[in-house]
Amino acid sequence: MNVLIGGASLIAFSILFVLTALTVEKNYYVISLLKVMGYEKREVRSMILNSYFIYALISALLSIPIALLTLRVIIVVFAEDYGLVLPLEFEWIYIVYTLGAVVLLFFMSTFVSRRKIDQIPLQEVLKTYQE
């Protein structure tokens, strides 16, 4: 189970990292425009990256029932086909652990993207309008 949890965490971190990196790349022009309009770094980061935070939490909450259903099916299949009983139990504190892990992974993955946002120059908007 620890291997499954570790693997799932690695996959979640990879997906969140790619999501935030693509968000910054997709909104490169918008970030530059917001900086020209006078928004502070903190406000720009908040508008661009934190908009996906709610989606990450909702998807984590939706994945819990799916994972529980999958585990129940696996337990039944193993019991019927192999005569093996897996004593797996779900405790409600796991939801708190899951949400904490998602929040931690989200903010770790946005750390690199925040530095990228800070490095985007103001002149990108001006270059586009000059062409």
C-alpha positions in Angstrom: 0.0 0.0 0.0 2.9 2.4 0.7 4.2 1.8 -2.8 0.8 2.6 -4.2 0.5 5.7 -2.1 4.0 6.8 -3.1 3.4 6.2 -6.8 0.1 8.0 -6.7 1.8 11.0 -5.0 4.5 11.1 -7.6 1.9 11.0 -10.4 -0.1 13.8 -8.7 3.0 15.9 -8.3 3.9 15.5 -11.9 0.5 16.4 -13.1 0.3 19.5 -10.9 3.8 20.6 -11.9 3.0 20.2 -15.6 -0.4 22.0 -15.1 1.2 25.0 -13.5 4.1 25.2 -16.0 1.7 25.1 -18.9 -0.5 27.7 -17.3 2.4 30.1 -17.1 3.4 29.4 -20.7 -0.1 29.8 -22.0 -0.6 33.1 -20.1 2.8 34.6 -20.9 1.3 37.6 -22.7 -1.4 38.1 -20.1 1.1 38.1 -17.3 3.2 40.7 -19.1 0.1 42.8 -19.7 -0.9 42.6 -16.0 2.5 43.8 -15.0 2.3 46.7 -17.4 -1.1 47.6 -16.0 0.5 48.0 -12.6 -0.4 44.8 -10.7 2.1 43.7 -8.1 3.9 40.3 -8.4 1.8 38.8 -5.6 -1.5 39.8 -7.4 -0.3 38.4 -10.7 0.7 35.1 -9.1 -2.6 34.9 -7.4 -4.6 35.5 -10.5 -2.7 33.1 -12.7 -1.8 30.2 -10.4 -4.3 30.1 -7.6 -7.2 29.8 -10.0 -6.4 26.1 -10.3 -6.3 25.4 -6.6 -10.0 24.8 -6.3 -9.9 22.4 -9.3 -7.1 20.5 -7.6 -9.2 20.2 -4.3 -12.3 19.1 -6.1 -10.6 16.5 -8.2 -8.9 15.1 -5.0 -12.3 14.9 -3.3 -13.8 13.2 -6.3 -11.0 10.7 -6.5 -11.6 9.4 -2.9 -15.0 7.7 -3.7 -13.5 6.3 -7.0 -10.5 4.9 -5.1 -12.7 3.4 -2.4 -15.0 1.7 -5.0 -11.9 0.4 -6.8 -10.5 -1.1 -3.6 -13.8 -2.7 -2.7 -13.9 -4.4 -6.2 -10.3 -5.5 -5.8 -11.0 -7.0 -2.4 -14.0 -8.9 -3.8 -12.1 -10.2 -6.8 -9.2 -11.3 -4.7 -11.5 -13.0 -2.2 -13.5 -14.9 -4.9 -10.7 -15.8 -7.3 -7.7 -16.3 -5.1 -9.2 -16.9 -1.7 -7.2 -14.0 -0.4 -8.7 -11.5 2.0 -7.2 -8.0 2.2 -8.0 -6.3 5.5 -8.3 -2.8 4.2 -10.2 -0.2 6.1 -11.1 3.4 5.4 -10.8 6.0 8.1 -12.2 9.5 7.7 -8.9 11.1 8.8 -7.5 9.9 5.5 -9.6 12.6 3.8 -7.7 15.2 5.8 -4.4 13.6 5.0 -5.3 13.6 1.3 -6.4 17.2 1.2 -3.2 18.2 3.1 -1.1 16.3 0.6 -2.9 17.9 -2.3 -2.4 21.4 -0.8 1.3 20.7 -0.2 1.9 19.3 -3.6 0.0 22.2 -5.3 2.1 24.8 -3.5 5.3 22.9 -4.1 4.6 22.7 -7.8 3.6 26.4 -8.1 6.9 27.5 -6.5 8.8 27.0 -9.7 6.1 28.6 -11.7 6.0 31.7 -9.4 9.7 32.3 -10.2 8.9 32.0 -13.9 6.2 34.6 -13.5 8.6 37.0 -11.8 11.0 36.6 -14.7 8.6 37.5 -17.4 9.5 41.0 -18.7 7.1 43.9 -19.0 8.3 44.5 -22.6 6.6 41.4 -24.0 3.3 43.3 -24.5 5.1 46.3 -26.1 7.0 44.0 -28.5 3.7 42.4 -29.6 2.1 45.8 -30.3 5.1 47.1 -32.2 5.0 44.1 -34.6 
